[in-house]
Amino acid sequence: MTSWVVANDGTGETPSRNDPGPIADPYTLVEAHTCPTSTCSAPAGSPCRTGRGKVAAQYHTARFRLVPQLAKALTVPTPPVRMPGAAWIERPRAAGARPRSGGAP
């Protein structure tokens, strides 16, 4: 006889065994890619930026849609650790970051 322990996330719904559940830090997955938005072009490892040179409040849709787990999300907010609204500075590139396709660094 097999018994299963099922976790409940507090919503009253039981997650399926095939559902990986919520993504712990979606921003790490998003920042593994360079932002393809021409007005941003934030390199891998850095948050998206606004046209005024500040850290964007949320990642650009074109960038987070590169992550299969987030492709259907409506928005992915920039976490407080990335200081949304502060002056944007390039952060060190993440290990294993994917360069932008198109040749230019």
N, C-alpha and C positions, 0 to 999 in steps of 0.2 A: 504494500500500500504506500502510495506516494502522497505526501502532504506538501502543500505550497504555502509559503508565507507571502502575503500580498501587502505591499505598502500602500497606504492611503495618503495622498498629498494634502488632505484637508479640504478638498473641493467636493468630497462626497462621491467622486468618480473613481473607479478602480482602473489604473492604467493597464493596457494590454501588455503581454510579455514581449511583443515585438516593438513596442514604443520605447525609445531610448530615454524618454522623459525630457525635462527641460535641460537646455544647454547651460552648463555652469557659467562660463564666461564667453558669451558670443562675440565680444569685441576682439578676443584673441584670434578667433577664426576669421573675422572680417579683416583685421589688420595683417593677416597673412598675405593679403592681396594689395597691389597698388590700386589706388582709386582711378577708375577709368574716366571720371568726369573731367572734362577739359578745364573747368574753372578751379578744380581742386588739385588733381594729380598728386595727392599725398602718397608718398612712397610707403611700401610695406613696412609695418612696424610703427607707423604714425597714425593718429586719428585724422579724420577728414577736417578740412578747413573751410572757412567762409571766404567770400570775396574780399572781405576787409581784414583778412589775416588773423582771424581768431579761430579757436577750436570750435568746430560745429557742435550743436546740441545733439545731433543725431548723424549717423553715417548715411552717406548718399546711397540711394536705392540701387544704382548701378553697381556699387561696390558690394553691398551685402548680398545681392542676388547671385554673386559669384560663389557663394557658400551654399551648397545644396540644402543643408538643414535649415537655412534661413530664407530660401528663395521665395517662400509664400508669405513671409512676414510683411506687415505694412510699414513698420519702422523698426529701427534698432537704435536705441538711444546710446549716446556716448556716456560711459560710466564716469562717476565723479573723480575717479583716480586719474582720468585724462584731462580734467579741469576744463569742461565746456565753458566757452565764453572768454577764457584767458588767451593771451597772445599765443599764436601757434608757433611751435618750434619743431624742427625735424628730430624725431627720436631715432635711436639706433635701429637698424633693420633687424627684423626678427629672423632667427635661425630658420632656414628652410623657406624663406619668403619667396614668393613667385614674382619674377620680374614682369614688367608690363610687356604685353605682346605688341610688337610694332617696332622693336629695336631700340628706341631711345630710352636711356636710363631714367 
